[in-house]
Amino acid sequence: MYKIGIAGATGYTGVELLRILSRHPDVEIKTLTSETYKGKRIDEVFPTLRTFANQELVELDSHTSDGLDVLFLALPHTAAMDVVQRFLSQDCRIVDLSADYRLRNAQIFQEWYAVPHTQTELLKSAVYGLPELWRDAIKTANLVANPGCYPTSAILALAPLMQEGWVDVENIIVDSKSGVSGAGRKASQGTQYCEVNEGVSAYGAARHRHTPEIEQEISVLAGKELQITFTPHLMPMTRGILSTVYCRLMKETTSEKLVKHYQDYYDGEPFVRILPAGQFANTRYVSGSNFCDIGLQIDHRNDRVVVTSAIDNLVKGASGQAVQNMNIMLGLDEKTGLDFAPAFP
């Protein structure tokens, strides 16, 4: 049995990790940390975990990774930056769910997160944890930077189009909608029920921090530096992300042929489901699962392809993908602990 720890176990991604790992047959959860609830049992904080987990929550310190094979860091952005090196030196492998190691360029990190990166050497060795693109590198990584939720949905939607001249890569628009859990568990006015219910709002237009992350990964695929227009929206629902991507088509083709191209590109990928031509992704049909559903249609009047991509922001967009990365790092079947159907209704 592999010994696992979760730092930041009482945030949304932390408790989702615990929910998934509690049914994982090859791991034993040894350590759970929480600054807010230290001293309490995890099932006191989250009664849904009764009979599944009852560990006492402890403070994050230099001994947190003692005896662990893998430590998940489900901490706020910039909080993980200065503790990763310490845990790596103790022969513990890290899956970081924050943004601290996703961007390979320290200057770009500072531009978008308004703080200097203090561990620039680790940026070179951290592996971006999108298995569909970087599976081989993840296998041997000691530090995996788990992707953001919006980037996961957008990159998977775009990846098959980034080569062979399918689309004009200089003119890409990504329009995304997220459930409120994407904002995290910390209370704020913008995520209160009365502020969110019965409304849809755009935010972070042209300046959302996930923008450079998407650009970084699709630029690698395209073989040149790209910029996109990305606008996220907050939806009055608990979980789920729907991204709609618009690209100008450069090849004459049909929706059916393009669907076949996507099917071939993701052939053998256990968590990417390509929908038939004319069907579109729906957050309801991936809720609670590690799947990404992708549907597309060609707008022949405007020579444009419209791609829709749906994920659960807390699973494939965060904790489920983190477990998928852990499985790959440990040489396990990457579906282990994740091979369950979406919730319905």
N, C-alpha and C positions, 0 to 999 in steps of 0.2 A: 504494500500500500504506500502510495506517495503521500507525504505530509505537506499540507497546504495551509497557508495563512491568508487572511484578508485584512488589510489595513483600510480603515474607513468602512466598517461593516454595516453601519446604520444609515448610510445614504441609500438612495434608490438603486444605484448600480451595485453597491455592496450587498444589500439584502437579496437582490436578484441573483448575484453570484452564489450566495448561500442557498437559495432555493434550488438552483440548478445542481450545485455540487453535492447537496444532501442526497441526491439520487445517483450520484456517480459511483460506479462499482469499484474504482481503482484508487480512490483518494480518501484520506482521513483529514478532516478539518481540525487543526491543532490550535490555531491562534486567531482571535478576532479582536480588532482594536477599535476604539471609539473614544474620542476626547470628550464628547458630550455625555455619553452614558456609561463611562467606565465604572466598574463595580457592579453593574446590573447584569442580569442574564439576557441573552439575545432574545429569548422567547418572552421576556417581560416587555421588551421594547416592541417586538413584532409578534403578537399572539398567533398569527398564522403559522409560525414555526414550531408551535407546541407539538411534541413527539418527534420532531425532525432535528431540532438543535436546541441546546440549553447551555452552551458555554458562557462563561463569564467574560464580559468585555473588559479589555485591559488597555492601558495607555501605550501608544506607539513609542518605543525606545530602542536602544542599541541592541537589545536582546530579542526583538520581535521576530527576527528571521532564524533564531537558533534552532537547528535541527530540521528546518524546512527544506523541501525540494523546490517549491514554487511559492512566491509571495505575490499576491495581487495587490496593487496599490490603487484603491478607489478613493483617492484624495482630491481635493480641489486643485485646479490649475495652479501651478508654481509651488505647491506644497510638497510635491514628490521630488522636485529637482535636486535638493540637497541631501536627500536620504538614500537615493538609489545607489550611489557609489559604496556607501557603508555596507549595504546588504549584499551587493555583488561580491564584495571582498570576503564575505562569509560563505561563499559557494552556494548561494541561493539564487535561483533564476527568477527574473522579475517580469511580470506582465503589468505594465503601467497603463491605467485607463484614463489618465489625464492627458492634456495636450503637451506636456513638458518635453517629450522626446519625439513627437511626430514630425516636426519640421527639421530638415537636415541643415538648414542655413540659420546660424545664430542671429545674424542681422535681421532676417525676415521675422524670426521669432520676436525679437525686441520691437520691431515696427508694429506688430499686430497685438502683442500682449503687454507692451509698455513697460517691460522689465528686462534687464539684461539676462542672458542665459549664463548660469554660473558653472555649468558642466559641459562645456563645448566639446571636449574630447569624446564624451559619451554619445553626443549626437552622431558621430561618425560610425559608431558600432551598433547603435540601436537599429532594430529592424522594424519597418512599418508592417504592422500585423494584419494585413488583408490577405488571407490565405489564398484566395483565387488568383492573386498576382505574385505573391512572394513566399509561397509554401516552402520551397527548398531552403531559403535563407532562414526562415522561422525555425526549421528543424534544429539548427545548430546555434541559435541565438541565445545569449544570456539575458538580454534585455529586449523585450518586444514592446513597441509603442502601439497600443491598441487604437485603431482608428476612431475618429469621431463619428457620431451617428449620421449627420447630414452627409459627410464625405463618403461613408460606406454606401449609402443609397445612390449618390450621384456618380461615384467612380464606377460602380458595377453597371450602372446604366450606360455610361460613356465608353468604357474600356473597349468593347468590340468595334467601335467606330473610329478609334484613334489611329489606325493604320490602314494602308492600302487605298487612301484617298476617298474613303466613303463620304466624308462630310468636310465642310469648310471649318477647320479646327480653330480658325481665328474669330469665329462668330458663334459662340456657344452661350446659351441662356439656361440657367438652372433655377427653377421655381419650386420651392419645397415647403411642405406644411408639416408641423410637428405637434404631437400631444404635449401637455403641460409638464409631464414628468421629465422632459428633456431639459428643463430649466433647473433640475435638481430639487432637493428636499428643503433647502433653506428657505424660510419664509421671505416673501417680498411682495410689494404691492401689486406688481404686474401679474403675479400668478395666483392672487386670491380669487376665490370662486366668483365673487360679484364683478371682478374686473374681466374675467375670461369668459364666463358663461354667456351664451347667445351672441358671441362676437367672433370675428376673425380679423387679425391684424398683422400687417407686415412689420418687421423690425430688422435692424442691422443691415438695411439695404446698402449694397456697395461697400460695406465695411465689416461684415460678419467675420469672426476669427476663423471660421472653417474655410473661408475662401482660399487662402494660400495653400491649405492642405489638399484641397481638390486640385488646384492648379499644379502643385508639385507632382502629384501622381499621374495625372493625365499628360503632363509634359514629358515625363519619362517614357510613357507609352508612345507618344507622338514623335519623340526624338527632337523636340524643340520646345522652347519656352512659350507657354500659352497663358492667356488670361481669359477669365470667364466673367459673365454677369450672374451673380448669385443673390437671390432674395429669399430669405426664410419667412415663414408665417407661423403664428401661434394659433392653434385650433382648440376649441373647447372639448377636448377629449383627453383621456388619461395618458394613453401611449399610442405610438405609431408614427411613422414618417412616410409621406408620399412625396416623391420628387418627380416633377415633370420637366423633361429636358428637351430643348428645341435646338436643332442643328440644320443648317442649309445643306441639302443633299447634293453631292457632286457626281454621283454615279446614277445612271438610269437603271432602276430596278423596281421590284414590287414589294409590298409588305410581306408577302409569303416568302420571297427569297431572302429578305433581310431577317425575318424570323429564323430561317434556316441557318443563316450566318451566326446569329446569336446562339442557337442550339449547338452548333459545331464549336463555337468559342468556349462555351461553358460545359461541354460534354464531360461527364464524369464528376462534375462539381456537385457535392451532395446537398448544398443548401441554396442553390440558385435554380429557380423554376422559370422557364421561359413560356409565356402564355401564347396560345394560337393567335394568328393575325386578327386584329380587330378587337381583341380582348385587352382590358387594361387592368393594371395592378390596383389592389384595394387593401387598405390597412387591416380591414376586418379579417381577411383570410391569411394573415401572417401573425396576428396578435398572439403573444405568448410563445412564439416559436423562433427558431434561428434561421428561418427562410428569408430569402429575398425574391420576391416575385417581380418579373419584368414583362411588360407588354408594350407593343409599339405599333405605330401606324404611319404610313407615308401620306403627307398632304401634297398630292400631286399638283394642285392649283398653285402652290407656293414653293414647290421643290424643297420641301422641308420634311424632316423626320421628327416625329414626336415620340419620345420614349418615356414610359411611366415605370417607376420603381417603388416598391413598398417593402418596408421592414418594420419590425418592432424596435423602436429606438433603445429599449432597455435590454434587448436580447441580441439580435444580429448587430444592432447599433452600439452595443456596449458589452454586457456581461456574457452573453452567449458566445459572441465572437472571441472574448477573452478565454473562455473555456475551450473553444475550438483551437485557439493558439496554444494553450497549455497542452492539449492532447497531442498536437503536432510536435511540440518541444520534447515531450516525454516518450515519443514513439508509439503512442496509442492510436487506435482508430479514431480519427478526428470527430466522428459522429457520437462517440461514447458520451453518455449523459445528456445528449442533445437531440436524440432521435425520437422526438415526440411531435405529434400533430399540433397545428395551431388550435387555439381555443375558439369555441363557437357556442353561442353567439357572442 
